[in-house]
Amino acid sequence: MMEPPSPERRRELGAFLRAQRERLGPASVGVASGRRRTPGLRREEVAQLCGLSTTWYTWLEQGRDVSASPLALARMATTLRLGRAERAYLFELAARRDPEQGVAEEAGLPPVVSSCVAAIQAPAYLLDRFWTARCWNPAATHLFAGWLDGEADRNLLRFVFLAPAARALICDWEVRARRVVAEFRASCSAHVTDPPLRGQVDALRRESVEFGRFWDSYGVLDREGGERSFNHPRDGLLRYKQVTFDVAGRPDLKLTMLVPAIIAM
């Protein structure tokens, strides 16, 4: 469960809703304009369009200690014509998870994102919320032998736990594998009970004893940077500094880069 919003957040939420209501013209939502003393929609009009109680919606705008369900917030986001960033801000202030979070993943990968990954000189790849590689550059193809080359399974978890090449390639495999599972649990927390993701986890638990053991330990870690070492089949020992970035507007996508580490003499 997420922590309930603080009084400051409730006030900010109320002010945000009021500002969005006042900027929205009645005609844009099919409401008769008539004579109005204030701009935008009235509170009762927003409540009616959302299928909510006028009193409850008023209390929400006033910053009172009332709880907003994800469904109610989704209705408000639709009624108030919120954009992606505005919708995310609404759910963040209300300390709720958006039920539509991750839906953007169904859309195709933006071409500009693929172009950016291809332009990076260091090994770089893009993961979706299942941690399947969606695109990668030639440097990553060369580094990750057995994963991003040939016709191998593009899912990072399946590579780490099911591909023999991974145990040879990744230095300190068990330490890294345990951390990968903890990072994945943190990353998928909003979708951990979704059937597709649950199915992926269940399949990995059946196929890998180690994955099941690490998953059942309930480790949770951010996907942080740091040194990554590889025993490359052609280039020998390679050391990198890993950095990970979120893709703006696509919370389901994460860009990972491996910058060659400078080894002190």
BAFI-3210 file (N, C-alpha, C; in Angstrom, 3 decimals, decimal comma, padded with zeros to 6 digits):
// residues 265
n [1|2|3|4|5|6|7|8|9|10|11|12|13|14|15|16|17|18|19|20|21|22|23|24|25|26|27|28|29|30|31|32|33|34|35|36|37|38|39|40|41|42|43|44|45|46|47|48|49|50|51|52|53|54|55|56|57|58|59|60|61|62|63|64|65|66|67|68|69|70|71|72|73|74|75|76|77|78|79|80|81|82|83|84|85|86|87|88|89|90|91|92|93|94|95|96|97|98|99|100|101|102|103|104|105|106|107|108|109|110|111|112|113|114|115|116|117|118|119|120|121|122|123|124|125|126|127|128|129|130|131|132|133|134|135|136|137|138|139|140|141|142|143|144|145|146|147|148|149|150|151|152|153|154|155|156|157|158|159|160|161|162|163|164|165|166|167|168|169|170|171|172|173|174|175|176|177|178|179|180|181|182|183|184|185|186|187|188|189|190|191|192|193|194|195|196|197|198|199|200|201|202|203|204|205|206|207|208|209|210|211|212|213|214|215|216|217|218|219|220|221|222|223|224|225|226|227|228|229|230|231|232|233|234|235|236|237|238|239|240|241|242|243|244|245|246|247|248|249|250|251|252|253|254|255|256|257|258|259|260|261|262|263|264|265]
n.u [000,838|000,435|001,639|-000,738|-001,834|-000,174|-001,214|-000,279|000,005|-002,670|-003,794|-002,430|-003,372|-006,102|-005,921|-004,794|-006,825|-008,847|-007,705|-007,531|-010,228|-011,211|-010,000|-011,213|-013,470|-017,057|-018,398|-016,636|-017,017|-019,578|-021,445|-023,962|-023,305|-024,367|-024,894|-022,131|-020,436|-017,890|-014,897|-014,692|-015,693|-018,326|-018,180|-020,187|-020,820|-018,507|-018,466|-020,874|-020,324|-018,302|-019,607|-019,778|-020,246|-021,279|-020,695|-018,571|-016,652|-016,262|-015,154|-012,735|-011,492|-011,208|-009,186|-009,626|-009,512|-010,156|-010,609|-009,561|-010,402|-008,590|-010,218|-012,039|-010,255|-009,316|-011,628|-011,906|-009,582|-010,148|-012,512|-011,583|-009,863|-007,099|-003,645|-000,891|001,268|-000,070|-002,029|-000,407|000,639|-001,661|-002,336|-000,041|-000,123|-002,402|-001,504|-001,934|-001,966|-001,964|-004,405|-004,066|-001,425|001,391|000,004|000,800|002,816|001,824|001,779|003,686|007,290|008,664|010,101|012,187|013,339|014,557|016,416|018,034|019,182|020,652|022,529|024,250|027,509|028,655|027,852|024,352|020,962|017,373|014,843|011,589|008,665|008,555|011,111|012,186|014,286|013,817|015,059|018,459|021,969|024,752|027,097|026,116|025,119|027,506|028,728|026,885|026,925|025,047|022,693|021,785|022,664|022,297|019,487|018,469|016,443|015,053|014,501|015,748|015,785|015,272|017,500|019,603|019,021|018,456|020,065|023,018|025,225|025,131|026,052|028,711|029,476|028,835|030,480|030,863|028,342|026,154|025,836|025,219|022,916|021,106|020,769|019,637|017,085|015,987|015,989|014,221|011,847|011,360|011,004|008,693|006,648|004,157|002,714|002,786|000,850|-000,466|-001,825|-000,151|002,489|002,644|002,454|004,887|006,729|005,966|006,592|009,379|010,062|009,380|011,234|013,750|015,573|017,189|016,166|013,596|014,302|015,609|013,548|011,615|012,850|012,246|013,767|014,297|015,406|016,664|017,288|020,307|023,384|026,861|029,832|030,249|031,284|032,561|033,251|034,204|033,681|035,389|036,842|037,885|038,364|036,184|035,348|032,824|030,936|027,722|024,779|021,412|018,469|015,229|012,741|011,407|007,973|007,385|006,977|007,237|009,552|013,085|016,314|019,475|022,904|026,319|029,221|032,603|034,847|037,366|040,425|042,529|046,026]
n.v [-001,193|002,266|005,188|007,279|010,483|013,454|016,334|018,605|017,602|016,976|019,510|020,558|018,831|019,541|022,226|021,796|020,317|022,250|024,267|022,909|022,441|025,045|025,937|024,622|024,855|024,999|024,260|022,496|020,074|019,499|020,909|023,254|026,707|029,337|032,044|032,850|033,304|032,590|031,316|028,480|025,103|024,281|022,977|021,074|020,290|018,991|016,881|015,578|014,781|012,981|011,068|011,273|012,205|015,497|016,770|015,182|015,577|018,329|018,443|017,187|019,073|021,031|020,109|018,348|015,503|013,071|010,001|009,073|006,844|004,788|004,425|006,566|008,713|008,221|008,715|011,459|012,394|011,844|013,355|015,967|016,279|015,641|015,664|013,361|013,885|015,498|013,742|011,790|013,376|013,950|011,376|010,921|012,938|012,103|009,800|007,293|004,402|004,512|002,873|002,572|002,685|001,796|001,048|002,349|000,821|-000,994|000,348|001,061|001,223|004,427|005,884|007,784|007,104|004,617|005,495|007,133|005,259|003,758|005,644|005,881|005,281|003,577|000,301|-000,157|-000,584|-001,038|-001,681|-003,127|-003,226|-005,877|-006,544|-007,227|-006,850|-004,153|-002,619|-002,201|-001,392|-001,839|-002,166|-003,250|-005,637|-006,932|-007,128|-008,589|-011,517|-014,304|-013,292|-010,731|-011,157|-013,123|-015,387|-015,458|-015,594|-012,520|-011,583|-010,276|-011,479|-014,178|-014,736|-014,347|-016,352|-018,733|-019,170|-020,819|-019,360|-016,969|-017,422|-017,868|-015,465|-013,314|-011,889|-012,971|-014,322|-015,269|-013,279|-011,055|-012,015|-012,375|-009,720|-008,673|-009,857|-008,645|-006,001|-006,170|-006,862|-004,486|-002,756|-003,726|-003,374|-002,057|-003,663|-006,263|-008,187|-008,448|-010,492|-011,166|-010,510|-011,937|-014,485|-014,640|-014,563|-016,896|-018,857|-018,588|-019,326|-022,012|-022,970|-022,272|-022,926|-021,218|-018,659|-018,849|-019,125|-016,667|-014,892|-015,535|-014,587|-011,965|-009,643|-006,188|-003,731|-000,661|-000,070|000,508|002,191|001,298|-000,786|-003,220|-006,359|-008,503|-011,682|-011,864|-013,875|-013,443|-011,083|-011,195|-010,173|-007,605|-004,368|-002,226|000,796|000,951|002,707|003,787|005,022|006,571|006,730|009,634|010,241|007,596|005,459|002,728|002,012|001,558|002,822|001,456|001,939|001,046|002,183|002,175|001,316|003,197|002,033|002,316|002,738]
n.w [000,000|-000,759|000,939|002,631|001,328|002,465|004,483|003,094|000,497|-000,026|-000,072|-002,260|-004,231|-004,261|-005,140|-007,645|-008,986|-008,956|-010,556|-013,017|-013,512|-013,774|-016,075|-018,118|-020,683|-020,688|-023,084|-024,280|-023,098|-023,556|-022,034|-021,288|-021,616|-020,642|-018,273|-016,307|-013,228|-012,618|-014,212|-016,484|-015,605|-013,242|-009,873|-009,318|-011,873|-012,795|-010,942|-011,623|-014,277|-013,767|-012,367|-009,601|-006,123|-005,456|-003,038|-002,069|-004,069|-003,791|-001,218|-001,813|-003,489|-001,589|-000,067|001,988|004,257|002,539|000,811|-002,405|-004,886|-007,293|-009,576|-009,424|-009,672|-012,235|-013,712|-013,209|-014,435|-017,098|-017,539|-017,057|-019,115|-018,966|-019,787|-020,417|-018,590|-016,744|-015,808|-014,565|-012,543|-011,058|-010,003|-008,533|-006,566|-005,219|-004,135|-005,324|-007,494|-010,973|-012,843|-015,555|-016,012|-017,842|-020,073|-022,338|-023,271|-025,064|-027,413|-030,404|-030,475|-030,122|-032,997|-032,711|-030,306|-030,787|-032,658|-031,082|-029,314|-031,137|-031,863|-029,743|-028,637|-026,712|-025,313|-025,340|-024,401|-024,512|-022,231|-021,740|-019,553|-018,875|-018,913|-021,338|-024,087|-026,218|-028,118|-029,253|-029,549|-031,934|-030,368|-027,997|-028,981|-029,608|-027,055|-025,420|-025,887|-026,813|-025,920|-027,090|-029,605|-032,585|-032,531|-029,966|-026,929|-026,063|-023,553|-020,572|-018,008|-018,565|-020,073|-018,173|-016,251|-017,606|-019,814|-020,641|-021,527|-020,148|-017,535|-018,001|-019,105|-017,297|-014,638|-011,234|-011,092|-009,422|-007,443|-009,048|-010,329|-008,239|-007,499|-009,834|-009,825|-007,525|-008,351|-010,478|-009,157|-007,739|-009,888|-011,152|-009,361|-009,468|-011,120|-010,331|-009,828|-012,199|-014,776|-017,191|-016,338|-013,973|-015,004|-016,365|-014,239|-012,837|-014,738|-014,910|-012,320|-012,362|-014,197|-013,294|-010,490|-009,012|-009,657|-008,503|-005,811|-005,280|-005,910|-003,979|-001,744|-001,509|-001,994|-002,640|-004,727|-006,109|-009,593|-009,882|-010,773|-011,326|-011,127|-013,665|-014,648|-017,201|-018,643|-021,571|-024,495|-026,664|-026,227|-023,701|-020,247|-019,403|-018,231|-017,033|-016,354|-015,264|-016,194|-015,813|-017,332|-017,219|-019,772|-021,047|-020,763|-021,220|-019,003|-018,928|-020,157|-020,001|-020,334|-020,605|-020,236|-020,793|-019,815|-020,706|-018,116|-016,462|-015,686|-012,978|-012,959]
ca.u [000,000|001,147|001,330|-001,793|-001,270|-000,034|-002,071|000,253|-000,351|-004,113|-004,044|-001,924|-004,308|-007,294|-005,597|-004,588|-008,131|-009,566|-007,109|-007,909|-011,663|-011,465|-009,477|-011,959|-014,701|-018,237|-018,734|-015,711|-017,493|-020,997|-022,264|-024,454|-022,513|-025,178|-024,158|-021,294|-019,653|-016,510|-014,510|-014,623|-016,814|-018,675|-017,860|-021,254|-020,765|-017,431|-018,915|-021,883|-019,664|-017,483|-020,445|-019,364|-021,011|-020,799|-020,097|-017,272|-015,702|-015,966|-014,195|-011,442|-010,902|-010,900|-008,036|-010,011|-008,970|-011,046|-009,846|-009,968|-010,036|-008,008|-011,279|-012,538|-009,218|-009,298|-012,786|-011,588|-008,570|-010,828|-013,436|-010,818|-009,028|-005,706|-002,615|-000,167|001,998|-001,054|-002,636|000,581|000,727|-002,881|-002,220|001,065|-000,610|-003,386|-000,824|-002,582|-001,367|-002,841|-004,713|-003,658|000,023|001,962|-000,764|001,565|003,727|001,221|002,066|004,991|008,414|008,861|011,305|013,266|014,014|015,441|017,517|018,933|019,930|021,611|023,571|025,151|028,693|028,822|026,750|023,112|019,753|016,134|014,004|010,203|008,376|008,827|012,551|012,536|014,960|013,028|016,046|019,825|022,897|025,749|028,034|025,446|025,071|028,825|029,018|026,002|026,903|024,094|021,438|021,377|023,131|021,601|018,030|018,222|015,345|015,479|014,176|016,967|015,692|015,417|018,912|020,434|018,774|018,257|021,070|024,352|026,184|025,093|026,893|030,094|029,726|028,672|031,344|030,107|026,992|025,115|025,625|024,528|021,595|020,255|020,439|018,737|015,732|015,530|015,719|013,007|010,690|011,105|010,550|007,361|005,781|002,808|002,053|003,227|-000,262|-001,053|-001,668|001,016|003,725|002,583|002,771|006,327|007,405|005,684|007,350|010,784|010,201|009,355|012,391|015,021|015,555|017,802|015,231|012,574|014,873|015,842|012,252|010,952|013,534|011,611|014,694|013,826|016,493|016,597|018,235|021,348|024,590|027,972|030,722|029,796|032,410|032,167|034,270|033,733|034,280|036,430|037,632|038,400|037,749|035,746|034,740|032,006|030,089|026,363|023,850|020,073|017,633|013,833|012,418|010,357|006,676|007,193|007,479|007,462|010,822|014,296|017,523|020,674|024,171|027,503|030,339|033,857|035,437|038,778|041,137|043,694|047,284]
ca.v [000,000|003,522|006,032|008,260|011,813|014,359|017,519|019,466|016,999|017,115|020,902|020,690|018,108|020,364|023,383|021,298|020,014|023,505|024,937|022,188|022,653|026,415|026,195|023,817|025,515|024,122|023,739|021,417|018,807|019,380|021,535|024,567|027,762|030,237|033,117|032,288|034,278|032,091|030,646|027,034|024,291|024,325|021,729|020,091|019,785|018,001|015,715|014,861|014,148|011,873|010,119|011,359|013,088|016,883|017,043|014,506|016,268|019,615|018,183|016,875|020,353|021,806|019,514|017,587|014,142|012,090|009,060|008,968|005,550|004,902|004,559|007,939|009,578|008,004|009,438|012,886|012,664|011,841|014,492|017,219|016,252|015,734|015,038|012,278|014,389|015,966|012,558|011,210|014,284|013,731|010,123|011,071|013,731|011,315|008,598|006,119|003,903|004,657|001,557|002,525|002,782|000,702|000,807|002,885|-000,216|-001,676|001,108|000,784|001,982|005,663|005,791|008,624|006,391|003,640|006,236|007,576|004,097|003,396|006,667|005,772|004,477|002,527|-000,665|000,405|-001,324|-000,523|-002,735|-002,805|-003,549|-007,302|-006,609|-007,742|-005,809|-003,683|-002,231|-002,176|-000,949|-002,865|-002,416|-004,169|-006,934|-007,550|-007,435|-009,585|-012,741|-015,265|-012,610|-009,761|-011,583|-014,316|-015,483|-015,814|-014,946|-011,153|-011,221|-010,262|-012,455|-015,525|-014,890|-014,479|-017,567|-019,951|-019,330|-021,157|-018,315|-015,891|-017,770|-017,704|-014,059|-012,376|-012,154|-013,084|-014,516|-015,403|-011,967|-010,209|-012,576|-012,053|-008,292|-008,474|-010,217|-007,612|-004,804|-006,422|-006,785|-003,066|-002,146|-004,191|-003,365|-001,605|-004,638|-007,588|-009,138|-008,514|-011,861|-011,419|-010,473|-013,067|-015,670|-014,648|-014,929|-018,303|-019,680|-018,556|-020,111|-023,440|-023,342|-021,957|-023,025|-020,006|-017,540|-019,045|-018,857|-015,229|-014,207|-015,793|-013,866|-010,642|-008,517|-005,066|-002,776|000,174|-000,430|001,518|002,009|000,642|-001,546|-004,493|-007,043|-009,593|-012,534|-011,943|-015,034|-013,052|-009,935|-011,391|-009,441|-006,242|-003,684|-001,074|001,482|000,906|003,774|003,519|006,210|006,438|007,418|010,619|009,925|006,148|004,864|001,300|001,797|001,988|002,781|001,088|002,132|000,504|003,021|001,507|001,805|003,581|001,252|003,041|001,991]
ca.w [000,000|-000,757|002,079|002,339|001,078|003,594|004,342|002,044|-000,788|-000,221|-000,494|-003,631|-005,086|-004,404|-005,976|-009,015|-009,556|-009,172|-011,710|-014,233|-013,715|-014,200|-017,424|-019,081|-021,095|-020,655|-024,414|-024,660|-022,533|-023,864|-021,001|-021,685|-020,980|-019,829|-017,596|-015,234|-012,472|-012,550|-015,452|-016,503|-015,125|-011,825|-009,164|-009,488|-013,243|-012,828|-010,170|-012,399|-015,418|-013,251|-011,636|-008,205|-005,261|-005,466|-001,729|-001,976|-004,956|-003,170|-000,139|-002,418|-003,900|-000,383|000,597|003,178|004,363|001,917|-000,006|-003,809|-005,464|-008,643|-010,576|-009,365|-010,227|-013,684|-014,250|-013,172|-015,460|-018,396|-017,592|-017,086|-020,318|-018,545|-020,594|-019,747|-017,430|-015,769|-015,199|-013,650|-011,400|-010,276|-009,245|-007,585|-005,437|-004,476|-003,622|-005,901|-008,737|-012,127|-013,423|-016,950|-016,109|-018,621|-021,292|-023,464|-023,753|-026,194|-028,619|-030,973|-029,938|-030,891|-033,838|-032,225|-029,219|-031,429|-033,277|-030,008|-028,844|-032,186|-031,956|-028,591|-028,975|-025,704|-025,327|-024,813|-024,763|-023,950|-021,679|-021,410|-018,155|-018,660|-019,060|-022,657|-024,863|-027,344|-029,129|-028,749|-030,587|-032,288|-029,264|-027,073|-029,661|-029,460|-025,655|-024,831|-026,683|-026,277|-025,596|-028,110|-030,922|-033,048|-032,366|-028,574|-026,230|-025,754|-022,181|-019,762|-016,921|-019,129|-020,441|-016,974|-015,484|-018,397|-020,874|-020,134|-021,885|-019,152|-016,385|-018,426|-019,458|-016,185|-013,486|-009,977|-011,603|-008,396|-006,828|-010,014|-010,602|-007,089|-007,563|-010,971|-009,384|-006,596|-009,148|-011,257|-008,249|-007,491|-011,131|-011,554|-008,178|-009,799|-011,999|-009,915|-009,858|-013,541|-015,309|-018,051|-015,569|-013,051|-015,792|-016,628|-012,995|-012,547|-015,681|-014,500|-011,084|-012,738|-015,021|-012,641|-009,031|-008,456|-009,748|-007,487|-004,485|-005,149|-005,915|-002,700|-000,663|-001,473|-002,076|-003,446|-004,920|-007,291|-010,652|-009,747|-011,570|-010,658|-012,007|-014,205|-015,285|-018,084|-019,253|-022,951|-025,167|-027,619|-025,773|-022,355|-019,142|-019,727|-017,090|-017,417|-015,378|-015,783|-015,831|-016,319|-017,437|-017,627|-021,019|-020,786|-021,345|-021,339|-017,757|-019,102|-020,843|-019,316|-021,150|-019,861|-020,945|-020,122|-020,209|-020,317|-016,878|-016,527|-014,678|-012,476|-013,068]
c.u [000,878|000,726|000,221|-001,181|-001,228|-000,987|-001,599|-000,105|-001,846|-004,461|-003,584|-002,851|-005,564|-007,058|-005,415|-005,921|-008,913|-009,033|-007,505|-009,388|-011,926|-010,949|-010,305|-013,290|-015,878|-018,540|-017,865|-016,126|-019,001|-021,924|-022,692|-023,728|-023,365|-024,340|-023,420|-020,507|-018,195|-016,180|-014,589|-015,878|-017,094|-018,328|-018,925|-021,270|-019,669|-017,868|-019,916|-021,256|-018,830|-018,320|-020,120|-020,300|-020,411|-020,114|-018,708|-016,247|-015,313|-014,958|-012,792|-010,743|-010,502|-009,733|-008,373|-009,482|-009,999|-010,208|-010,428|-009,491|-009,379|-009,061|-011,828|-011,531|-009,155|-010,463|-012,517|-010,575|-009,201|-011,718|-012,693|-009,839|-007,538|-004,783|-001,856|000,541|001,039|-001,715|-001,682|000,702|-000,473|-002,754|-001,098|000,605|-001,587|-002,794|-001,538|-001,847|-002,397|-003,133|-004,300|-002,154|000,568|001,195|000,005|002,506|003,173|001,488|003,453|006,062|008,596|010,154|012,475|014,035|014,995|016,648|018,525|019,793|021,007|022,771|024,573|026,315|028,906|027,677|025,502|021,939|018,564|015,274|012,577|009,915|008,494|010,329|012,951|013,156|014,122|013,906|017,410|020,739|023,948|026,734|027,427|025,338|026,387|029,088|028,193|025,834|025,975|022,769|020,980|021,957|022,320|020,104|017,646|016,993|015,809|015,151|015,420|016,932|015,883|016,854|019,766|020,269|018,709|019,301|022,429|025,378|026,238|026,016|028,369|030,438|029,762|029,567|030,502|028,632|025,942|024,797|024,820|023,102|020,630|019,828|019,463|017,295|015,175|015,204|014,431|011,770|010,346|010,495|009,109|006,347|004,345|002,025|002,287|002,109|-000,947|-000,816|-000,452|002,323|003,781|002,928|004,252|007,094|007,197|006,474|008,825|011,005|010,198|010,655|013,730|014,866|016,112|016,854|014,154|013,081|015,072|014,523|011,562|011,643|013,035|012,622|014,138|014,932|016,224|017,605|019,303|022,534|025,669|028,782|030,101|030,968|031,910|033,391|033,839|034,423|035,383|037,371|038,198|037,667|037,442|035,066|034,022|031,403|028,688|025,545|022,506|019,239|016,190|013,627|011,237|009,068|006,406|007,746|007,733|008,824|011,989|015,490|018,716|021,895|025,313|028,721|031,636|034,480|036,905|039,495|042,403|044,921|048,022]
c.v [001,249|004,335|007,010|009,638|012,661|015,545|018,458|018,923|017,126|018,527|021,119|019,993|018,939|021,551|022,967|021,004|021,287|024,230|024,258|022,390|024,035|026,717|025,512|024,501|024,564|023,481|022,552|020,061|018,660|019,931|022,919|025,657|028,633|031,357|032,545|033,396|033,873|031,367|029,127|026,347|024,544|022,975|020,669|019,496|018,728|016,728|014,889|014,120|012,940|010,797|010,098|012,275|014,492|017,223|016,436|015,215|017,625|019,449|017,901|018,165|021,198|021,230|018,748|016,159|013,129|011,239|008,986|007,631|005,756|005,089|005,979|008,911|009,440|008,736|010,937|013,250|012,733|013,064|015,811|017,285|016,384|015,041|014,005|012,754|014,848|014,792|011,917|012,050|014,109|012,485|010,199|011,848|012,939|010,049|007,327|005,696|003,981|003,280|001,431|002,657|001,567|000,411|001,286|001,854|-000,934|-000,954|000,754|001,655|003,253|005,587|006,611|007,938|005,369|004,336|006,701|006,423|003,721|004,380|006,613|004,856|003,336|001,530|-000,077|-000,425|-000,763|-001,688|-002,237|-003,284|-005,034|-007,588|-007,424|-006,603|-005,449|-003,153|-002,150|-001,762|-002,027|-003,178|-003,370|-005,563|-007,675|-007,979|-008,603|-010,790|-013,754|-014,632|-011,713|-010,064|-012,817|-014,229|-015,855|-015,085|-013,571|-010,730|-011,346|-011,311|-013,877|-015,782|-015,169|-015,843|-018,848|-020,183|-019,684|-020,076|-017,210|-016,184|-017,652|-016,236|-013,151|-012,776|-012,124|-013,287|-014,539|-014,073|-011,075|-010,701|-012,267|-010,585|-008,005|-008,783|-009,149|-006,319|-004,972|-006,328|-005,326|-002,402|-002,497|-004,115|-002,968|-002,644|-006,081|-008,628|-009,213|-009,901|-012,065|-011,453|-011,623|-014,369|-015,778|-015,099|-016,409|-019,230|-019,729|-019,368|-021,603|-023,862|-023,098|-022,001|-021,754|-018,819|-017,659|-018,713|-017,363|-014,463|-014,360|-015,124|-012,434|-009,504|-007,453|-004,018|-001,928|-000,339|000,659|001,202|001,300|-000,175|-002,874|-005,113|-008,249|-010,369|-012,797|-013,093|-014,676|-011,976|-010,088|-010,554|-008,003|-005,645|-002,427|-000,428|001,529|002,098|003,466|004,784|005,808|007,220|008,341|010,230|008,444|005,464|003,368|000,997|002,330|001,787|002,482|001,266|001,564|001,271|002,335|002,143|002,122|002,884|001,981|002,143|002,045]
c.w [000,000|000,455|001,709|002,133|002,333|003,423|003,235|000,661|-001,059|-000,672|-001,931|-004,619|-005,326|-005,316|-007,432|-009,687|-009,870|-010,412|-013,020|-014,549|-014,300|-015,604|-018,505|-019,412|-021,102|-022,002|-024,793|-024,119|-022,703|-022,812|-021,477|-020,902|-020,066|-019,236|-016,400|-014,557|-012,383|-013,844|-015,322|-016,003|-013,643|-011,182|-009,385|-010,890|-013,388|-012,108|-010,971|-013,570|-014,991|-012,575|-010,160|-007,431|-005,317|-004,153|-001,627|-002,848|-004,370|-002,049|-000,685|-002,845|-002,698|000,405|001,853|003,104|003,859|000,967|-001,410|-004,362|-006,826|-009,725|-010,604|-009,960|-011,745|-014,347|-014,283|-014,247|-016,843|-018,555|-017,757|-018,246|-019,977|-019,535|-019,783|-018,485|-016,343|-015,054|-014,190|-012,381|-010,477|-009,401|-008,211|-006,351|-004,570|-003,873|-004,053|-007,160|-009,859|-012,725|-014,876|-017,117|-016,844|-019,890|-022,512|-024,052|-024,976|-027,496|-029,131|-030,343|-030,767|-031,699|-033,312|-031,104|-029,794|-032,048|-032,237|-029,502|-029,864|-032,253|-030,807|-028,938|-027,987|-025,821|-024,654|-025,285|-024,002|-023,498|-021,492|-019,992|-017,844|-018,686|-020,294|-023,444|-026,080|-028,472|-028,458|-029,885|-030,884|-031,166|-028,246|-027,685|-029,476|-028,018|-025,152|-025,752|-026,023|-025,883|-026,740|-029,492|-031,332|-032,814|-030,935|-028,037|-025,765|-024,324|-021,305|-018,659|-017,436|-019,582|-019,208|-016,328|-016,315|-019,472|-020,274|-020,422|-020,839|-017,988|-016,727|-018,646|-018,236|-015,019|-012,199|-010,277|-010,501|-007,733|-007,764|-010,245|-009,469|-007,144|-008,704|-010,570|-008,446|-007,339|-009,954|-010,371|-007,967|-008,722|-011,461|-010,424|-008,502|-010,594|-011,552|-009,929|-011,225|-014,136|-016,218|-017,267|-014,577|-013,762|-016,090|-015,395|-012,683|-013,465|-015,299|-013,227|-011,386|-013,409|-014,343|-011,128|-008,410|-008,521|-008,671|-006,097|-004,276|-005,096|-004,568|-001,523|-000,531|-001,359|-003,005|-003,510|-006,151|-008,322|-010,719|-010,656|-010,769|-011,640|-012,401|-014,964|-016,070|-018,561|-020,696|-023,686|-026,159|-027,070|-024,374|-021,325|-019,557|-018,500|-017,573|-016,178|-015,969|-015,277|-016,493|-016,269|-017,749|-018,921|-020,757|-021,511|-021,518|-020,102|-017,862|-019,704|-020,014|-020,245|-020,262|-020,763|-020,106|-020,654|-019,782|-019,089|-017,109|-015,370|-014,271|-012,559|-011,714]
res [m|m|e|p|p|s|p|e|r|r|r|e|l|g|a|f|l|r|a|q|r|e|r|l|g|p|a|s|v|g|v|a|s|g|r|r|r|t|p|g|l|r|r|e|e|v|a|q|l|c|g|l|s|t|t|w|y|t|w|l|e|q|g|r|d|v|s|a|s|p|l|a|l|a|r|m|a|t|t|l|r|l|g|r|a|e|r|a|y|l|f|e|l|a|a|r|r|d|p|e|q|g|v|a|e|e|a|g|l|p|p|v|v|s|s|c|v|a|a|i|q|a|p|a|y|l|l|d|r|f|w|t|a|r|c|w|n|p|a|a|t|h|l|f|a|g|w|l|d|g|e|a|d|r|n|l|l|r|f|v|f|l|a|p|a|a|r|a|l|i|c|d|w|e|v|r|a|r|r|v|v|a|e|f|r|a|s|c|s|a|h|v|t|d|p|p|l|r|g|q|v|d|a|l|r|r|e|s|v|e|f|g|r|f|w|d|s|y|g|v|l|d|r|e|g|g|e|r|s|f|n|h|p|r|d|g|l|l|r|y|k|q|v|t|f|d|v|a|g|r|p|d|l|k|l|t|m|l|v|p|a|i|i|a|m]
***
